[in-house]
Amino acid sequence: MPLPVGLHETVDAVARDRITPSLTVVHTLVPNPETGNTTGFLVVEIPESPDSPHMTDFTYWGRSETGRVRLTDDWVERLIIARTQRYQRLPEEMRATAEVDPLRGGDRWVSHLYFTALPTRGWPEMFAHYTRDSEVRTRLLRRCGEVEREISEADRDQRPWQTVLGGFAKTRRTQRVPAGWLDTWSGEAVESKGWTVGVDDDGPVRLIDLAAGSGRPPGPASDFLDETRVLHRTRDMIRLTAALSDEVEYHGNWLLGVFLDGLYGCRSRLSDEDGGAGAFEDYDYSGFTQASGLQLRTQAEFITSRLLRKLLRGLGTEFLLSQPPFIQG
């Protein structure tokens, strides 16, 4: 076919403006060098959408064995209800992440960050090759190291510290959730120091960061929240989730959740210096969203912004989302 200049932009415009909700697509031009690259192929990948069903020209379409079919109102309603029900498992998994926190009750005086990613169509042994015993958890450690190097190379000077995928001192397995964990502490966990990353047999990916906030005992609330750390930790986990998803060739959607506790009265040093917002008015914060595998790979900054924008707004530091690397989202 002819390959006029701007053909891929036309495809983007159709997916964005003529379909509701908009579709995310990826296109690859395959020009024919024998014709001076003026002809060839345009390959368009349309991954499973987290927002289906979609409407075009005021009609919802589906597929049958013989071709496309117009969806009835009842059919569309069932699909939308099913999409909503997929979210119901995410709060349960977010609570499970918080319950595995090694520091509970009186041991706490700073805010902790919890990240949870849940595949909508995982399977019982999706990541079991990383969780069953110490040998395979060591394999997870190596894989995290590989992803850490990829992230560090991509970020270069845009991050203030190492990624969340480095600094691990031990591996372990928990029974509360069937998961393998990597910890940054060699002995017991200590408040306001370190983090741990977990991968479940059946797909969930988790993070517990014990040092999202800073303060002095006995608490219970943090004096300050390091939202720059929270932003980069969340983005790192999205990129790890994308890498693990690609590894097992899972092309479905993910539910993503972020939870922070101990925030009441917490301030941001950045907003305090700039005369921004006052103390945070809620004890905790939660944000969640849904994303396709393609979005995890290509829009980590945008997904991070969706998860944390309201938190930053409450702290008076929403401007961080208009700075590199998040401005790319």
Secondary structure, DSSP 8 states (H G I E B T S, - for coil): -B--TTHHHHHHHHHHHSSBS----EEEEEE-GGGTTSBEEEEEE----TT-S-EETTEEEEEETTEEEE--HHHHHHHHHHHHHHTTHHHHHHHHHHHT-S--GGG--S--EEEEEEETT--TTTTGGGTSSHHHHHHHHHHHHHHHHHHHHHHGGG-SS--TT----EEEEETTTTEEEEES-SSS-BTTB-EEEEEETTS-EEEEETTSEE--TT-SS-SEE-HHHHHHHHHHHHHHHHHHHHHTT--SEEEEEEEE-S-TT-B-HHHHHTT---S--SS-EEEEEEEEHHHHHH-HHHHHHHHHHHHHHHHT-GGGGGSTTGGG-
